[in-house]
Amino acid sequence: MTTAFLNRIATAVPKYDVHDTFVVFAEKMLTDPRLSTIFRRMASRADIVHRYSFLDPRNDSGQISSHYAHEFYRTGNFPNTARRMEMFEQNAPRLMKKVVNQLALSEDERSGITHVLVTCCTGFYAPGLDFEIVDHLGLSADVERTMVGFMGCYAAINALKLARHIVRSDPKAGVLMVNLELCTLHFQETQELDQMLSFLIFADGAAASLISAREQGFALDSFKAVTVPETKGLITWKIGDLGFDMFLSGKVPLDLSRSLHGGELKDERDGIDLWAVHPGGRSILDAVERGLELPADALAASREVLSAFGNMSSATVMFVLQRIMQHARPGQRGCAMAFGPGLTAETMRFHAV
C-alpha cells in the first residue's frame, strides 16, 4: 500500500499584533470589578505574548474604517453575523494568498496538484476559499475540491486523514491543504467569563501544506478519533445573530486529562519522540502533559506556538508540526493531537523520513 507523506508546511498570520490591545479592551467591557480581577488573573496565566489579527488595533489615526478594531467592535454595537461574514470574504483570500505563496510550490508541484482541501470554522461564502485557491494558482479546472467546515480545532487532522486516503488510493495524487481561520471575527460583547476567553486566547492564522507519495517530510502512519463520554456540552461552537458563539467549559482540562490518563496512548508514549499537540490554551497543554505523564519539555513546540501566536483553531496544530519538522531526525516517531467539540480528540501517528 502506498504511503502518504506530509512533504512540507508553510504558515502565515496577518500583520497586526493585537494581544495586549484585546486584553485591555475585554477587561474594560466587564462591569463587575470581581470579574475584572479574575480576567486579569486569567490573562497573566495564559502564557500568550502575541496574537495576530486582520483588524488594526491602533486608535490614533482619526479615521473611520471597519478594519480598525475599535470601529468593528464598538461598545453597544457589535457587528451582526452578516457583517462579520462580509469581512471574512474580504480578508480571508488575502491571508490565503500569503500562505500559499510561502509554500513556494515548484511548477512540477503546482501542476501535480489533483486535490485541494480547506479547513475553516470561522467564515463561509461560496464560491469559497477552495475555488479561490484554484484560481490563484491557476490549477486545472478538474481539480477536486473539498471543504472541511465547522469542525473546530481538530479539523486539520481530519483533513490530513482525508489526504492520506486520497494518496493511498491514487499514488499520483498531489493534495494541497489550506487551514485558515479568522477567529478575531467572532468576539462577543458579554459579561460571561467563559465567552470572554475568546478575547484572551484566539487569533487569526493560516497554514498550507503539500501531501503526496513523494518520500519527504513526515510519513502519515495512522489516525484515531476518540470521543470522551458525557462531554458533549463542554465545547460548543454555534452560529448566532451576532457572530459565532463559542463556549469553552472550565471542565475541559480535567476531563481531558482523565481520559488520556486512562487511554492506550499513555501506555505507548515511550515509543513517541515528537509531540505535536494543539495548544488550545495553557491549561489544555498542562492537562495533556499531566494525563500522559510526559516530561516537561515534550510539549515545547506547542507552548512556543501558543506564546507566539495564540489559538488559531484548525491552523494551530500545523504551526506546531512545522516547528517539529524543522528539527526532526529521520526515524523519529511522533503523535499529533487536537481537540474540539465532542469532546473529541483526533490523533495522528507519523514518522520523519
VEXDRENDO-289376 format. One line per 10 residues: number of its first residue (from 1); their letters; for each residue x, y, z of C-alpha. Coordinates in nm, 3 decimals, padded with zeros to 5 digits. Layout:
# VEXDRENDO-289376
NUM = a = X/Y/Z; ...
This chain:
# VEXDRENDO-289376
1 = mttaflnria = 00.000/00.000/00.000; 00.127/00.348/-00.091; 00.250/00.567/00.196; 00.133/00.928/00.211; 00.379/01.197/00.320; 00.327/01.544/00.460; 00.602/01.696/00.248; 00.622/02.048/00.389; 00.428/02.321/00.565; 00.407/02.699/00.533
11 = tavpkydvhd = 00.240/02.930/00.785; 00.128/03.292/00.787; -00.051/03.542/01.009; -00.192/03.892/00.946; 00.035/04.184/01.028; -00.131/04.328/01.339; -00.023/04.207/01.683; -00.338/04.261/01.889; -00.289/04.060/02.207; -00.231/04.342/02.456
21 = tfvvfaekml = -00.493/04.566/02.295; -00.763/04.299/02.300; -00.692/04.201/02.662; -00.727/04.563/02.776; -01.041/04.610/02.566; -01.204/04.297/02.705; -01.129/04.390/03.063; -01.291/04.731/03.016; -01.610/04.561/02.896; -01.652/04.385/03.229
31 = tdprlstifr = -01.862/04.597/03.464; -01.817/04.375/03.770; -01.483/04.454/03.946; -01.467/04.097/04.072; -01.486/03.960/03.717; -01.224/04.212/03.603; -00.988/04.084/03.870; -01.046/03.724/03.764; -00.996/03.813/03.397; -00.665/03.989/03.473
41 = rmasradivh = -00.551/03.680/03.659; -00.650/03.460/03.366; -00.461/03.686/03.125; -00.146/03.678/03.337; -00.152/03.298/03.340; -00.236/03.245/02.973; 00.130/03.224/02.861; 00.045/03.419/02.545; 00.264/03.708/02.433; 00.150/03.770/02.075
51 = rysfldprnd = -00.169/03.718/01.875; -00.238/03.847/01.526; -00.549/03.980/01.353; -00.650/04.141/01.026; -00.810/04.411/01.243; -00.590/04.714/01.306; -00.569/04.777/01.684; -00.448/05.136/01.650; -00.680/05.407/01.772; -00.483/05.720/01.692
61 = sgqisshyah = -00.546/05.779/01.322; -00.875/05.966/01.350; -01.004/05.763/01.054; -01.327/05.566/01.049; -01.290/05.221/00.897; -01.433/04.879/00.979; -01.079/04.744/00.955; -00.996/04.930/01.275; -01.076/04.710/01.573; -01.229/04.996/01.770
71 = efyrtgnfpn = -01.474/05.062/01.485; -01.559/04.698/01.414; -01.618/04.626/01.782; -01.798/04.938/01.901; -01.932/04.916/02.255; -02.305/04.857/02.242; -02.298/04.795/01.867; -02.102/04.479/01.790; -02.148/04.365/01.426; -02.408/04.111/01.322
81 = tarrmemfeq = -02.320/03.780/01.159; -02.375/03.906/00.804; -02.126/04.189/00.858; -01.871/03.950/01.003; -01.907/03.721/00.703; -01.857/04.017/00.469; -01.530/04.088/00.647; -01.430/03.723/00.616; -01.493/03.727/00.242; -01.284/04.043/00.206
91 = naprlmkkvv = -00.989/03.934/00.419; -00.960/03.555/00.411; -00.841/03.544/00.046; -00.555/03.783/00.129; -00.425/03.556/00.402; -00.480/03.251/00.180; -00.266/03.401/-00.096; 00.004/03.492/00.154; 00.036/03.143/00.297; 00.004/02.961/-00.037
101 = nqlalseder = 00.276/03.182/-00.184; 00.500/03.100/00.113; 00.463/02.729/00.038; 00.662/02.813/-00.277; 00.534/02.534/-00.499; 00.756/02.444/-00.791; 00.596/02.428/-01.135; 00.601/02.048/-01.121; 00.436/02.051/-00.778; 00.173/02.301/-00.886
111 = sgithvlvtc = 00.085/02.108/-01.200; 00.071/01.787/-00.997; -00.200/01.909/-00.759; -00.511/01.697/-00.806; -00.698/01.782/-00.485; -00.750/02.094/-00.273; -00.863/02.060/00.089; -00.966/02.357/00.303; -01.044/02.362/00.674; -01.224/02.656/00.831
121 = ctgfyapgld = -01.480/02.714/01.104; -01.478/03.095/01.121; -01.624/03.205/00.790; -01.813/03.083/00.485; -01.912/03.202/00.140; -01.948/03.037/-00.199; -01.769/03.005/-00.431; -01.531/02.987/-00.138; -01.165/02.965/-00.046; -01.128/02.631/-00.225
131 = feivdhlgls = -01.231/02.797/-00.551; -01.008/03.099/-00.482; -00.705/02.874/-00.428; -00.758/02.707/-00.766; -00.796/03.046/-00.929; -00.494/03.199/-00.754; -00.260/02.916/-00.851; -00.404/02.863/-01.197; -00.476/02.499/-01.122; -00.653/02.266/-01.360
141 = advertmvgf = -01.029/02.311/-01.383; -01.079/01.946/-01.291; -00.901/01.970/-00.955; -01.117/01.809/-00.686; -01.208/02.047/-00.402; -01.328/01.960/-00.052; -01.421/02.190/00.236; -01.391/02.053/00.590; -01.608/02.308/00.766; -01.710/02.393/01.120
151 = mgcyaainal = -01.524/02.105/01.287; -01.314/02.335/01.503; -00.958/02.295/01.622; -00.910/01.932/01.516; -01.017/01.982/01.152; -00.660/01.984/01.017; -00.604/01.630/01.139; -00.932/01.523/00.979; -00.817/01.680/00.653; -00.477/01.509/00.676
161 = klarhivrsd = -00.663/01.182/00.725; -00.860/01.251/00.406; -00.540/01.345/00.222; -00.384/01.015/00.328; -00.685/00.824/00.192; -00.656/01.011/-00.138; -00.284/00.943/-00.185; -00.315/00.579/-00.081; -00.591/00.529/-00.340; -00.403/00.720/-00.612
171 = pkagvlmvnl = -00.022/00.733/-00.573; -00.003/01.006/-00.839; -00.226/01.241/-00.642; -00.099/01.571/-00.507; -00.302/01.726/-00.225; -00.280/02.093/-00.131; -00.427/02.158/00.213; -00.503/02.506/00.347; -00.614/02.565/00.706; -00.734/02.922/00.752
181 = elctlhfqet = -00.912/03.087/01.042; -01.009/03.444/01.126; -01.105/03.382/01.487; -01.096/03.752/01.581; -01.413/03.799/01.376; -01.622/03.643/01.649; -01.562/03.830/01.972; -01.877/03.878/02.177; -01.999/04.167/02.391; -02.069/03.975/02.708
191 = qeldqmlsfl = -02.020/03.962/03.083; -01.971/03.583/03.079; -01.612/03.484/03.153; -01.641/03.159/02.955; -01.717/03.363/02.643; -01.462/03.633/02.727; -01.193/03.368/02.683; -01.208/03.438/02.310; -01.062/03.784/02.370; -00.781/03.619/02.561
201 = ifadgaaasl = -00.664/03.324/02.350; -00.800/03.326/01.993; -00.622/03.473/01.690; -00.604/03.466/01.310; -00.368/03.244/01.113; -00.326/03.009/00.820; -00.121/02.708/00.715; -00.064/02.549/00.375; 00.086/02.208/00.314; 00.154/01.955/00.042
211 = isareqgfal = 00.072/01.586/00.082; 00.185/01.328/-00.175; 00.352/00.991/-00.220; 00.692/01.159/-00.252; 00.917/01.039/00.031; 00.985/01.370/00.205; 00.884/01.516/00.541; 00.656/01.311/00.766; 00.507/00.974/00.673; 00.142/00.964/00.781
221 = dsfkavtvpe = 00.116/00.631/00.958; -00.225/00.610/01.126; -00.516/00.810/01.265; -00.756/00.763/01.552; -01.051/00.962/01.687; -01.166/00.938/02.047; -01.480/01.100/02.189; -01.477/01.143/02.566; -01.804/01.012/02.716; -02.053/01.259/02.866
231 = tkglitwkig = -01.868/01.571/02.749; -02.088/01.680/02.458; -02.161/02.024/02.604; -01.811/02.117/02.720; -01.706/02.278/02.391; -01.967/02.425/02.160; -01.948/02.648/01.852; -02.279/02.779/01.721; -02.389/03.035/01.464; -02.571/03.321/01.632
241 = dlgfdmflsg = -02.717/03.653/01.523; -02.405/03.838/01.637; -02.132/03.611/01.505; -02.037/03.258/01.605; -02.081/03.180/01.974; -01.802/02.990/02.148; -01.848/02.811/02.478; -01.545/02.651/02.641; -01.613/02.494/02.980; -01.356/02.512/03.256
251 = kvpldlsrsl = -01.409/02.138/03.299; -01.233/02.054/02.971; -00.876/02.023/03.107; -00.975/01.786/03.389; -01.191/01.560/03.173; -00.926/01.557/02.901; -00.650/01.468/03.146; -00.855/01.185/03.296; -00.938/01.044/02.953; -00.576/01.049/02.838
261 = hggelkderd = -00.454/00.901/03.165; -00.680/00.600/03.121; -00.625/00.561/02.747; -00.393/00.343/02.541; -00.180/00.639/02.426; -00.032/00.668/02.775; 00.099/00.312/02.750; 00.253/00.386/02.408; 00.416/00.720/02.495; 00.766/00.577/02.538
271 = gidlwavhpg = 00.772/00.496/02.165; 00.689/00.854/02.069; 00.972/01.105/02.022; 00.779/01.404/01.887; 00.460/01.555/02.027; 00.255/01.800/01.819; -00.033/01.888/02.050; -00.281/02.158/01.957; -00.225/02.444/02.204; -00.586/02.521/02.282
281 = grsildaver = -00.464/02.704/02.589; -00.206/02.666/02.863; -00.444/02.459/03.077; -00.506/02.222/02.784; -00.134/02.161/02.736; -00.089/02.114/03.110; -00.374/01.859/03.106; -00.215/01.660/02.821; 00.125/01.666/02.990; -00.030/01.553/03.317
291 = glelpadala = -00.261/01.291/03.167; 00.013/01.125/02.961; 00.282/01.183/03.226; 00.511/01.348/02.972; 00.846/01.510/03.051; 00.838/01.886/03.093; 00.996/01.958/02.754; 00.776/01.722/02.549; 00.530/01.996/02.452; 00.788/02.270/02.398
301 = asrevlsafg = 00.686/02.331/02.035; 00.319/02.359/02.131; 00.397/02.605/02.410; 00.613/02.813/02.177; 00.329/02.840/01.924; 00.080/02.932/02.196; 00.308/03.208/02.322; 00.390/03.346/01.978; 00.050/03.315/01.806; -00.228/03.209/02.044
311 = nmssatvmfv = -00.500/02.965/01.939; -00.578/02.986/01.565; -00.824/02.695/01.569; -00.762/02.443/01.288; -00.441/02.609/01.166; -00.264/02.588/01.501; -00.154/02.224/01.506; 00.006/02.279/01.164; 00.218/02.559/01.312; 00.336/02.308/01.573
321 = lqrimqharp = 00.406/02.039/01.312; 00.604/02.291/01.107; 00.832/02.367/01.402; 00.882/02.000/01.476; 00.952/01.920/01.110; 01.237/02.172/01.103; 01.432/01.975/01.365; 01.307/01.617/01.333; 01.561/01.345/01.261; 01.492/01.055/01.023
331 = gqrgcamafg = 01.327/00.768/01.204; 01.183/00.971/01.488; 00.821/00.885/01.560; 00.556/01.138/01.650; 00.200/01.193/01.756; -00.014/01.492/01.659; -00.322/01.561/01.865; -00.601/01.820/01.855; -00.926/01.868/02.042; -01.266/02.012/01.970
341 = pgltaetmrf = -01.642/01.983/02.011; -01.750/01.640/02.119; -01.533/01.646/02.339; -01.327/01.482/02.066; -00.956/01.413/02.039; -00.819/01.345/01.690; -00.474/01.189/01.678; -00.224/01.120/01.401; 00.083/00.899/01.425; 00.373/00.981/01.194
351 = hav = 00.746/00.935/01.149; 01.017/01.152/00.997; 01.199/01.040/00.682
